[in-house]
Amino acid sequence: MERKGDGDERLAAEGEVAVARLAIDSGDLPHAADHLADAMITDPQLPELHEALAELCAAAGGPAAARELFPLDGQVFLGTVVCRAHVEAAAGDWDAAIGMLASAVQFEPGRPWAHTAWLAREDLPGLVDPDAVAQAVARAAGGLPDPLPAELADAVRPFDVFVRAVVDRHPDHPLLLAMASGLTRRLGTTARAVELAEHAHRLAPGYMPSVMLGNALRAHGRPEQALAVWEAELRRVAPAEDNSSSYLAVDVAELYGALGRPADGLPWLERVLAADPDHPKAAPAIHGLRHAVDGDAAHLLALADHHRAHPDHEYAQDLLERLGHRVPWLGLVPGATEATVNVLHQVLEAPGTTRDTEIDCVASTVEPPSSLLAVQLALPRTTVGYQSVGTPDPRLPLVAPTTTLWIWDGTDPHPAVAPPAAASAELVRATAELVWPTVPAVYDHAVRLAGLPLDDLVGVLAHPPAPREDELGQALLAHQPELWVRAVQTFACLGIAHHRTDQPWARSDRRRVLLDLLLGPEDWVVEAAGFALVAIGWTHPDTRADIAAQLGRRLRYCAEADRTRVVTILRSIGQLALAAPWLPTEELDRARRFVAAGETAEAPEPAAPQEPQPRPGFLRRLFGRN
């Protein structure tokens, strides 16, 4: 492996070694040990470091005496552990040296801890206890990704070479074979992993060989055989009688899910939960598997509720992130469908388009005014006009508001609010994102906007700042500026959701303003406010009934309007409602119809200019979405 301690890292390590040698010369050996531990973290392959470590051992009276310079009690520094491993090797305590090296691999696998001369000694496999090596492999491999990415595999490979050599000397050691199978599997040699695990299982059928054999079979593309091995082991030891086997039952259930048969996995989880209702993995897993059965976001909400009640159950958070990954509103700002936006895309992709390009567009009917913000953001000299107003009039709010965002001059919208203060706009600009891990996570992320004045948060909705000046921001400005506008509006509304949380919800300013926006004129801000309300419902269950009633009003209005005119936000509103699974069944069914209609409907009639050209999906390029 190429040395990583070049440039600044090498200079820093050399400086630590120089100070350590001065300390050795002065007899301050503990001080010297501290600096060598620092150097070990910085550049573990530096030759001068290992020379100085040998000098320290000599000054201490030999490697055995030098052990006390690198104590392992209390809070231990990683560099201390690695130095102690080298000292143990010098003292000839190979089992201890291997174990400590394995601990370093477990803690930080990308560093070249295993690239050391003594680990490559040809006689070392005959000097170690296979039980100790098995334990070391379990420790090292347990923290490794499966499979290992190439950069980590290069760092770990010398350790694997050593383990293979020990296996060759002890070919009938079941635990060693099983643990070696796990390491080999992570390095991508799945056929070898199956061979090792099968031999371990033949020698000593039992829990650990069964687990490792199933893992190897699954990685090698033989999941049905993995299930057979695991289920046989679970029949031998019931999960209710053996807590360790309860985790295997979860693996069985989730493998059924991966095979497209989640319903077959549910009984395994139910058995575990019958014995332990708060099982840290089975309790979240059953929600994930139920979601695989029917796709209902209610199971994701249950995961969030479970994690709030059991914050130490990290698997609930992991599952929630995985299952909501780039699902509209659960993990992603959905795109826009307006004819104005479609034309904007065409113009931006046309050769020769610059920010000074002038286009006069005329659309057949009024569209959400925020779509003009996207046009003006990318092409400030472009004008858009509308020929007619549909029925019911999308410019009118559903209820008389106390917060008015837009005023209309005929069919021309204008902001009814002042721009935000520059500092407020900049904070929203720095906070807004297009994707997020989970609904609770994005709600928490927006808490940094809680201190902004309410007028500024409302002002951002009609006066969005420009995208950030990074690669993503510039790509959005050049290709899909509407996504940035929608992200800014989403986060501004999330900021409103955090405004004056000391006020009781029912009488709060945050509720009043968000409802004004949700029930206001048809606009992207309706969606943004709706999502902020959904996020409040996810994180504050006592608000769900109220929020369901308000979202229902908007859904019913959209359904009525859709009978007589195009409602461009219809599909997104449907997706938003499905992210609030506490809504009544009737409303959720209506939302599903909105989404289904959006998936099958023809694209809206494009505004002039005509002759739209197909363009690659920017989201696919940016985020890898299909």
Number of C-alpha atoms within 10 A of each C-alpha: 11 10 12 15 17 13 8 10 15 19 15 17 26 21 14 21 27 19 15 28 23 14 18 20 14 10 14 13 21 18 16 25 28 19 23 30 26 21 29 24 19 22 23 27 23 19 10 14 25 19 11 19 24 18 16 27 21 13 16 19 10 16 23 16 14 24 19 13 20 21 14 14 6 6 7 11 15 19 22 21 21 24 29 27 27 26 26 21 19 17 17 14 16 23 21 20 26 24 21 23 25 26 23 23 28 19 15 15 24 18 21 23 23 25 20 15 8 15 21 15 10 10 11 14 22 12 12 17 13 21 14 16 26 23 17 26 27 22 21 25 24 15 14 23 13 15 17 17 14 11 12 19 19 19 20 27 18 20 22 18 14 19 24 20 16 23 20 12 13 16 15 16 17 24 22 28 30 29 29 26 31 26 28 24 25 20 23 17 16 23 17 16 28 25 17 27 31 24 19 27 23 13 15 16 14 14 18 20 28 26 21 28 28 28 25 30 24 18 21 18 12 13 19 15 14 24 20 13 21 24 18 12 21 20 9 11 17 15 23 15 11 11 15 13 21 26 18 21 25 23 23 25 26 25 20 20 20 14 10 12 16 22 15 16 22 22 14 22 26 18 17 25 20 11 14 16 12 15 18 18 19 27 22 27 22 24 23 25 24 20 17 19 16 12 13 14 21 18 21 28 22 18 24 23 18 18 19 15 10 13 13 11 18 14 18 28 21 14 19 27 19 14 19 20 17 20 16 17 28 30 22 19 23 21 16 19 18 22 22 26 21 19 22 28 21 18 20 20 16 11 7 8 14 13 15 11 14 13 16 11 16 18 20 16 17 22 27 21 23 24 23 21 20 23 23 17 22 23 23 16 14 18 14 17 19 16 10 12 16 16 13 15 13 20 22 15 16 17 11 11 15 11 17 17 21 19 16 13 7 10 17 13 19 14 17 14 19 14 20 23 15 10 11 20 23 15 14 25 21 13 19 23 20 18 19 21 19 27 28 22 15 20 22 15 17 22 17 13 23 18 13 21 16 19 15 22 27 25 23 25 27 23 22 25 22 18 21 17 10 9 9 13 15 15 15 21 24 18 19 25 28 24 20 27 29 28 24 28 29 28 30 32 31 32 28 31 27 21 22 15 13 8 12 11 15 11 9 15 18 24 21 16 21 25 22 22 28 27 25 24 22 26 22 26 27 24 29 28 27 28 30 25 28 29 24 22 22 24 19 12 11 12 16 20 13 15 20 20 14 16 24 20 14 21 21 14 14 23 16 14 18 16 11 11 16 17 23 21 23 23 22 23 26 25 23 23 29 25 27 25 22 21 20 13 10 9 22 21 15 18 26 16 16 23 20 14 14 18 11 8 9 8 12 14 14 18 22 17 15 10 9 14 12 9 9 8 13 14 15 10 10 11 10 9 10 7
